[in-house]
Each structure stands twice: as C-alpha cells, then as structure tokens.
Amino acid sequence: MSLMLKLLAITLLSSTLTLASSNKKIEDFLYSNFKSNPNIKSIKVHVSSSTKIQDMPKWYAYIVDVDATLKGKKVVKQKMIWFSNGLVITPDLIDLKTQRSYKDNVSPKFQARHYKKENLIYGSASAKHKVVIFSDPLCPFCRNYVPKAIQTMKKQPNKFAIYYYHFPLPSLHPAAVELTKAAIAAELQGKKNVVLNLYKVEVDGRERNVSKILKAFNKVMGTKITKQDLDDPRVVKHYNQDQSIADDVMVQGTPTVFFDGIKDKSKKKYLGVK
C-alpha cells in the first residue's frame, strides 16, 4: 500500500462516501479526507484524467495527482487511481470472475512533453507511429522481448520512432542501476547501438560490485566507462528524468510499452502495422 493510501485509510473508514462523479467532487472529497489526517501539513489534489470503465455502467476511473507535505517537511508527490459510480468512491475494483483489478486497465497517456530527443534511439520523430519502451536490461522478459521488438521496428524508420526509457528495478536487480547509468554515459560519449548491446551484457542481477558490473559492460561495448563517468551530472540528469517520466505515466513493471501514447498491454501493436 502506498504512503498516501496508508495516511488516508483510517479517515476514509469513517467518512461519508456519497458524492457526484465529477472531477471537482472527487478532488474536494479526497482533499477533505487527506486534510483531516494530523500527519499531513498541507495537501493539493488534482484529477488529471478520468475514464469510463467498460462493462461497468456509471463507473469511472480517476487518475489523481497528490502533492503533500508531511510533518517533518517530507514532500510526497504521487499519482493515484480512484473509482466512483457517483454513490461511492474506492481505491480499487476487483472482478470476482477473473480476480483481476480494474486498475490493470487504467493508465495515463504518454503526453507530447514526455517524448525527449535524447530518448529517441531509432527512427524519426516525425515517423507515423511512436513506440515507447520502459525496460530493465536484466529483466528476463525484457531480455527476450526488447531486442527483438527494436530490431523489427528499426528496419522501418519512417514508420516507427522508438523511444527508450531506462527503468531498472533495484529491488530485483540492483546491478541494473549501474548498467543503466553506464549505458547513458556511453551514449553521451557517442557510442552507437548502446541499448541493443546492453541486453548482451552478462552480469548477475544481484551484483553490487560496481567494478565487476563495469567490467562486464565495457567488455561488450568496447568502452572504458569508469565509476566517475556514472556520477557525471549529465548522466544523473538523464537517469532521473527517465525515472520521473516513468512516475508520471505510472510505470510499475517492465517491459512497459506505449503505442502512439496509449499503454499497449499486449506489447505487440507494432506487429500489426502494415
């Protein structure tokens, strides 16, 4: 459970849930309940988008931006998903037959401001389709999917603009963080095809020895990336920007793919382009 949900849980239990399904009503309701928590010093709540849920009459999913300052001056910025049918509000809806959460079908769109020229690895920004990939280079599924998808699309640069965003999963593969920064450093030094070659690097995902990680990376890339290169402000800026964009579009796992701004759960829409 997220920090904001934990802070809200107790107050919601004792609150009246009747409200009209509109952005303003949702904002006012959540603001009132968050504000009543003594651990929250200040709070801003904004509904960034709402989507009607298929097969669920009158139910809407709301993507909510929460910007809070807690006592102790800790700042929390988070996107949340809430559901309402005009009578009740809930943080989740579960299909009893499939046991799947309706949250799986809710995702922010990939906005124009998220397409960064430094993340365009193949194709032209003016290509007919924009494909966005968030990936951890040590994720087993990513290692099977990402190189094949990129190799297929890069052959048609007028059809596909491929944008790649580094999204290592440090809790699962701590080594991926250093690999990712090394890849960014190599690109800044002018190295080509870094992303594709990144998936050829063989290193234990649990490895924490930076020297061992860089040795494996440099062997594949033919580079001489050092620990100092990983701390280059330009590398740190690019890395943080990728993580920020991932947060903004609520990426939680890898690989996550957006096709023309819409999250592609199948990860195969590019194959349907004629």
Secondary structure as UniProt FT lines:
FT   HELIX           3..13
FT   HELIX           23..35
FT   TURN            38..39
FT   STRAND          40..52
FT   TURN            54..55
FT   TURN            57..58
FT   STRAND          60..70
FT   TURN            71..72
FT   STRAND          75..84
FT   STRAND          89..90
FT   TURN            96..98
FT   HELIX           102..105
FT   HELIX           112..114
FT   HELIX           117..119
FT   STRAND          120..122
FT   TURN            125..126
FT   STRAND          129..135
FT   TURN            137..138
FT   HELIX           140..153
FT   TURN            154..155
FT   TURN            157..159
FT   STRAND          160..166
FT   TURN            170..172
FT   HELIX           175..188
FT   TURN            189..190
FT   HELIX           194..198
FT   TURN            199..200
FT   TURN            205..206
FT   HELIX           210..221
FT   HELIX           227..230
FT   HELIX           233..248
FT   TURN            249..250
FT   STRAND          256..259
FT   TURN            260..261
FT   STRAND          262..263
FT   HELIX           269..272
//
